[in-house]
């Protein structure tokens, strides 16, 4: 053998390397190489060939390579496919209940709410730090304000018709949202209440509103019973809630309209509701750091609430003094209670939407969401404004 060439492996070393290769191929799922048949007869003893000087080093390296192959094979990680446990996979138990109150998970597939309005849907790019499309929101707000002012000071039937439409659409939005909780609410009683309650307010006053309200509840009960008893309790309670929340509370605006200086008083109350949103939005965006109720409405902060309170008080004092010829402090008191009512209305609707798993009541108004997303504070402010204005007028008359 020439000097510098490696000494050939012995038969034992070659067999050891072959077994190592077969073991590795078996673990990796490959077909093992064919094994040489072992001779049964006596094998001639192989005489070691004398190695040239320096060949001993190469022979030692070959032995170390064979040993390293055994060591690497024994320490090689087990392939992932060999770790799989054969047999049927066990799946977690699935509840067969259909009740949202028991499962806590609304059925999005059967709900009549669009996917983009559900919590967890891909969010649209925010247009501002508060998440609103400001140009669209301002445009829609100006259109709605123009219609209200035209109804207040130019054509009163327009205001009555506008309230009927807003009450009907708002009731439809809430009824559709309840389908996400697997509660079906008949729409006919809601539309009847949306028309009957405002009209009774403008024609018969507070007593007529109370009487009509009871009639609407009875109609809702009878209509639901004709559809069967399954789910009737939840449906009737939802109908009572919607009628009380939307058409009944909005009807107080027409009760205020029949009072002396009713147009200016409604304008003042609506201005206070707008001031609450505007000042709260500006101060909250600039300085808001402490959420009021992070689990219900994370964007509402105590700093924004303070801005709403102070801004509304200033606007209320000016409006009551110049528009209604009342002492300025009556505007401060009215603004104090209307700010609390408006904030309560915002939290109430946010709580309902979170319970139902939706982000907005609908997408009818660009930049606002749905009708109820815009009226959530107004429906609480108007009845309280009606009550507080009567108390303030009475207290001023005693002086």
HELIX and SHEET records of a PDB file:
HELIX    1   1 UNK A   11  UNK A   27  1                                  17    
HELIX    2   2 UNK A   55  UNK A   75  1                                  21    
HELIX    3   3 UNK A   80  UNK A   83  5                                   4    
HELIX    4   4 UNK A  100  UNK A  103  1                                   4    
HELIX    5   5 UNK A  115  UNK A  117  5                                   3    
HELIX    6   6 UNK A  134  UNK A  153  1                                  20    
HELIX    7   7 UNK A  156  UNK A  178  1                                  23    
HELIX    8   8 UNK A  179  UNK A  181  5                                   3    
HELIX    9   9 UNK A  187  UNK A  225  1                                  39    
HELIX   10  10 UNK A  232  UNK A  243  1                                  12    
HELIX   11  11 UNK A  244  UNK A  248  3                                   5    
HELIX   12  12 UNK A  249  UNK A  257  1                                   9    
HELIX   13  13 UNK A  262  UNK A  287  1                                  26    
HELIX   14  14 UNK A  302  UNK A  322  1                                  21    
HELIX   15  15 UNK A  328  UNK A  356  1                                  29    
HELIX   16  16 UNK A  371  UNK A  375  1                                   5    
HELIX   17  17 UNK A  378  UNK A  398  1                                  21    
SHEET    1   A 2 UNK A 291  UNK A 293  0                                        
SHEET    2   A 2 UNK A 297  UNK A 301 -1                                        
END                                                                             
